Amino acid sequence: MAKKRRGEDPVARLQERARWSSFTNVWNGSAAPGGAPRWVRRMIIAAFVVMAVVGLVVGLVGLLTHYR
């Protein structure tokens, strides 16, 4: 077990990071300052585009093959 450095309180440090700011409605210290990397955002957008295209194709096939 690692020894705690003198004067360091890990609980106080975690409480400070998790302090709720009611003015801005954000969690302080919960996210990286720069946000997600660009490739992560591109992958999320690509996933939504692929899901939309697949949904449109399935819907179109369903409409074209529906017999009355």
Secondary structure, 3 states (H helix, E strand, C coil): CCCCCCCCCHHHHHHHHCCEECCCCEECCCCCCCCCCHHHHHHHHHHHHHHHHHHHHHHHHHHHCCCC
